[in-house]
């Protein structure tokens, strides 16, 4: 057996669309027993924290799976962009969703949102030196709202549960523990 705790015996796609695949793998455990593992195969994405002094820029959109509008940091991926530079993706997503361009985009870290069920990871970027411009939203982002918040109000929104996007909360935590906000 290999050094992996679980070895893949076979893999098949049970569902697929342009944004994701659902895979089902037959597996072999170290003790020789077989298992079945289902997971979502989805491209990596970026989360951008646009911060200007004591202000933070957020977007709000309707999140269909939970049927609720949510405030969050801008985030996204480039379709078919596995080879795209994540910093370029961050700049593109920031401008697309908010109209903001960043003088500086710095990668802060990398996290996995739910690695028990999805192989996707995200890279966290801090965007500073921001200039206002025109947003160029995709059709699926037509309901998106974008605005500035005081950092203190943003923190309160996390505390009171107004902001419940795990990626946004984790991104802010990463920025805090690294002393970037």
C-alpha positions as CSV (number, residue, x, y, z in Angstrom):
1,X,0.0,0.0,0.0
2,X,1.1,3.6,-0.7
3,X,1.9,6.2,2.0
4,X,-1.7,7.5,1.7
5,X,-4.0,6.4,4.5
6,X,-6.7,5.8,1.8
7,X,-5.9,4.6,-1.7
8,X,-8.2,5.3,-4.7
9,X,-9.3,2.1,-6.5
10,X,-11.6,3.8,-9.0
11,X,-13.2,7.1,-9.5
12,X,-16.3,8.2,-11.5
13,X,-18.1,11.5,-12.0
14,X,-21.8,11.1,-10.9
15,X,-22.8,14.7,-11.7
16,X,-21.1,17.5,-13.6
17,X,-21.9,21.1,-14.8
18,X,-19.6,24.0,-15.9
19,X,-18.9,25.0,-12.2
20,X,-18.3,21.6,-10.5
21,X,-18.2,17.9,-10.5
22,X,-19.4,15.4,-7.9
23,X,-17.1,12.4,-7.8
24,X,-17.6,9.0,-6.2
25,X,-14.4,7.0,-5.4
26,X,-14.0,3.4,-4.4
27,X,-11.3,3.3,-1.8
28,X,-9.0,0.9,0.0
29,X,-8.1,1.6,3.6
30,X,-4.8,0.6,5.3
31,X,-6.4,-2.5,6.9
32,X,-7.5,-3.7,3.4
33,X,-11.2,-2.9,3.8
34,X,-12.9,-1.1,0.9
35,X,-15.0,2.1,1.2
36,X,-16.8,4.7,-0.8
37,X,-16.1,8.4,-0.8
38,X,-18.2,11.1,-2.4
39,X,-16.9,14.7,-2.8
40,X,-17.3,17.8,-4.8
41,X,-14.5,18.7,-7.2
42,X,-14.5,22.4,-7.7
43,X,-11.9,25.0,-8.9
44,X,-10.0,27.0,-6.3
45,X,-11.0,30.6,-5.7
46,X,-9.8,33.8,-4.1
47,X,-11.2,36.1,-1.4
48,X,-10.2,39.7,-1.5
49,X,-10.2,42.0,1.6
50,X,-10.4,45.5,0.3
51,X,-9.2,47.7,3.2
52,X,-8.6,51.5,3.2
53,X,-7.5,52.7,6.6
54,X,-10.4,52.0,9.0
55,X,-12.8,51.0,6.2
56,X,-13.6,47.7,4.6
57,X,-15.5,47.1,1.3
58,X,-18.0,44.3,1.2
59,X,-20.5,42.9,-1.3
60,X,-23.9,41.5,-0.7
61,X,-25.7,39.1,-2.9
62,X,-28.4,36.4,-2.7
63,X,-26.9,33.0,-1.9
64,X,-29.3,30.5,-3.4
65,X,-28.4,27.4,-1.4
66,X,-29.4,29.2,1.9
67,X,-32.0,31.5,0.3
68,X,-30.6,34.6,1.9
69,X,-28.7,37.8,1.1
70,X,-25.3,37.9,2.7
71,X,-22.5,40.5,3.2
72,X,-19.1,39.1,2.4
73,X,-15.7,40.0,1.0
74,X,-15.5,39.9,-2.8
75,X,-14.6,36.4,-4.0
76,X,-14.6,34.3,-7.0
77,X,-12.6,32.2,-9.5
78,X,-11.9,32.4,-13.2
79,X,-13.8,29.7,-15.1
80,X,-11.2,27.3,-16.5
81,X,-8.5,29.3,-14.7
82,X,-6.5,26.6,-13.1
83,X,-3.3,28.1,-14.5
84,X,-4.3,31.7,-13.8
85,X,-2.2,33.7,-11.4
86,X,-4.2,34.0,-8.2
87,X,-3.2,37.6,-7.7
88,X,-4.5,38.4,-11.1
89,X,-7.7,36.6,-10.4
90,X,-8.0,38.7,-7.1
91,X,-7.5,42.0,-9.0
92,X,-10.1,40.9,-11.7
93,X,-12.7,39.8,-9.2
94,X,-12.3,43.0,-7.1
95,X,-12.8,45.2,-10.1
96,X,-15.6,43.1,-11.6
97,X,-17.7,43.0,-8.4
98,X,-16.9,46.4,-6.8
99,X,-15.3,48.6,-9.5
100,X,-12.3,49.1,-7.2
101,X,-8.8,48.8,-8.5
102,X,-6.0,48.0,-6.1
103,X,-2.5,49.6,-6.1
104,X,-1.3,46.6,-4.0
105,X,-2.6,43.0,-3.7
106,X,-0.8,40.8,-1.2
107,X,-1.4,37.2,-0.6
108,X,-2.1,36.6,3.1
109,X,-2.7,32.8,3.3
110,X,-4.5,29.8,1.9
111,X,-7.3,27.8,3.5
112,X,-9.7,24.9,2.7
113,X,-13.4,25.8,3.3
114,X,-14.7,22.2,3.9
115,X,-12.1,19.6,3.0
116,X,-14.2,16.7,4.2
117,X,-16.5,17.2,1.2
118,X,-14.8,19.4,-1.3
119,X,-11.3,19.6,-2.7
120,X,-11.4,23.3,-3.3
121,X,-9.1,25.8,-1.5
122,X,-9.0,29.6,-1.4
123,X,-6.3,32.1,-1.3
124,X,-6.7,35.2,0.8
125,X,-5.6,38.6,-0.6
126,X,-5.4,42.0,1.1
127,X,-6.1,44.8,-1.4
128,X,-4.9,48.3,-0.6
129,X,-4.3,51.6,-2.4
130,X,-7.8,51.4,-3.8
131,X,-9.3,53.6,-6.5
132,X,-13.0,53.8,-7.4
133,X,-14.1,52.8,-10.9
134,X,-17.0,51.0,-12.6
135,X,-18.0,47.4,-11.7
136,X,-18.3,44.9,-14.6
137,X,-20.5,42.2,-13.1
138,X,-21.4,38.9,-14.7
139,X,-25.1,38.2,-15.3
140,X,-25.2,36.0,-12.2
141,X,-24.1,39.0,-10.1
142,X,-26.9,41.3,-11.2
143,X,-28.3,41.5,-7.6
144,X,-24.9,42.3,-6.1
145,X,-24.7,45.4,-3.8
146,X,-21.3,46.8,-3.0
147,X,-20.4,49.4,-0.2
148,X,-17.9,50.6,2.4
149,X,-18.3,49.9,6.1
150,X,-16.3,51.2,9.1
151,X,-14.0,48.5,10.4
152,X,-15.7,48.7,13.8
153,X,-19.1,48.2,12.1
154,X,-17.8,45.2,10.2
155,X,-16.4,43.6,13.4
156,X,-19.8,44.2,15.0
157,X,-21.5,42.5,12.0
158,X,-19.3,39.4,12.6
159,X,-20.0,39.4,16.3
160,X,-23.8,39.7,16.0
161,X,-24.1,37.1,13.2
162,X,-25.0,39.5,10.4
163,X,-21.9,38.3,8.6
164,X,-21.9,34.5,8.6
165,X,-19.8,33.7,5.5
166,X,-17.1,31.4,6.9
167,X,-14.5,32.6,4.3
168,X,-15.1,36.3,5.2
169,X,-14.8,35.6,8.9
170,X,-11.7,33.4,8.4
171,X,-10.1,36.0,6.1
172,X,-10.6,38.7,8.7
173,X,-9.2,36.4,11.4
174,X,-6.1,35.7,9.3
175,X,-5.6,39.5,8.7
176,X,-5.9,40.1,12.4
177,X,-3.5,37.5,13.6
178,X,-1.0,38.6,11.0
179,X,-1.3,42.2,12.3
180,X,-2.6,43.5,8.9
181,X,-5.7,45.2,10.4
